[in-house]
Amino acid sequence: MAGEIPSFSRARAEVDAKGQNEMTNTLREFGNSAIALCDVMDQGRSLTDMELLFIENHFQVIQMAYLRWKRKYRPIPLDPA
């Protein structure tokens, strides 16, 4: 029966893999949305003030989230001098 209970490390690896799959799917959806937005903007039609504000707000949210993530997981190395 002990073989039927997954070990902690195996269970954690499965959770990490699931999280990685979710991240990959989210990034793929984001990429597809960015491409669709570029396609719409390339059509040359003018955007309303509300549409521009909507786009700018979303860019700011993405930028803030990315900078927060970058600060947390990719710290700037200190200069050894």
Secondary structure per residue as TSV (DSSP state, phi and psi in degrees):
chain	resnum	aa	ss	phi	psi
A	1	M	-	360.0	-26.7
A	2	A	G	-62.8	-30.6
A	3	G	G	-69.3	-19.8
A	4	E	G	-80.7	-20.3
A	5	I	S	-91.3	120.1
A	6	P	-	-66.3	143.9
A	7	S	-	-70.4	161.6
A	8	F	H	-60.4	-45.1
A	9	S	H	-65.3	-37.3
A	10	R	H	-68.1	-42.1
A	11	A	H	-63.6	-40.7
A	12	R	H	-65.3	-40.4
A	13	A	H	-62.8	-38.6
A	14	E	H	-66.9	-40.1
A	15	V	H	-65.5	-44.3
A	16	D	H	-62.0	-41.3
A	17	A	H	-64.1	-40.9
A	18	K	H	-63.9	-43.2
A	19	G	H	-62.8	-39.6
A	20	Q	H	-65.3	-40.2
A	21	N	H	-63.1	-41.3
A	22	E	H	-63.9	-40.5
A	23	M	H	-64.8	-44.0
A	24	T	H	-61.2	-44.0
A	25	N	H	-63.5	-42.0
A	26	T	H	-63.4	-44.3
A	27	L	H	-65.6	-36.6
A	28	R	H	-64.6	-44.0
A	29	E	H	-62.8	-41.0
A	30	F	H	-62.0	-45.1
A	31	G	H	-60.4	-44.1
A	32	N	H	-62.7	-39.2
A	33	S	H	-67.3	-39.8
A	34	A	H	-63.4	-41.4
A	35	I	H	-64.5	-42.6
A	36	A	H	-62.7	-40.1
A	37	L	H	-64.4	-43.0
A	38	C	H	-59.5	-42.5
A	39	D	H	-61.1	-43.3
A	40	V	H	-64.9	-42.6
A	41	M	H	-69.6	-29.2
A	42	D	H	-72.9	-14.4
A	43	Q	T	-70.6	-13.3
A	44	G	-	84.5	2.1
A	45	R	-	-77.4	148.0
A	46	S	-	-77.9	147.9
A	47	L	-	-98.7	148.9
A	48	T	-	-74.7	164.4
A	49	D	H	-59.5	-37.6
A	50	M	H	-66.5	-40.5
A	51	E	H	-65.1	-42.1
A	52	L	H	-62.5	-43.4
A	53	L	H	-62.6	-42.7
A	54	F	H	-59.5	-46.4
A	55	I	H	-63.9	-47.0
A	56	E	H	-61.9	-40.4
A	57	N	H	-62.5	-42.4
A	58	H	H	-67.7	-37.9
A	59	F	H	-62.1	-40.7
A	60	Q	H	-64.7	-40.7
A	61	V	H	-62.4	-44.8
A	62	I	H	-63.7	-44.5
A	63	Q	H	-63.0	-44.0
A	64	M	H	-62.6	-43.6
A	65	A	H	-64.5	-42.3
A	66	Y	H	-64.8	-44.3
A	67	L	H	-64.8	-38.3
A	68	R	H	-62.7	-45.1
A	69	W	H	-63.5	-44.5
A	70	K	H	-62.3	-42.1
A	71	R	H	-63.1	-37.7
A	72	K	H	-77.0	-41.8
A	73	Y	H	-107.1	-17.0
A	74	R	S	-127.6	66.6
A	75	P	-	-64.2	148.0
A	76	I	-	-73.1	127.4
A	77	P	-	-66.1	142.5
A	78	L	-	-75.1	144.7
A	79	D	-	-72.7	123.4
A	80	P	-	-69.7	-10.3
A	81	A	-	-74.8	360.0
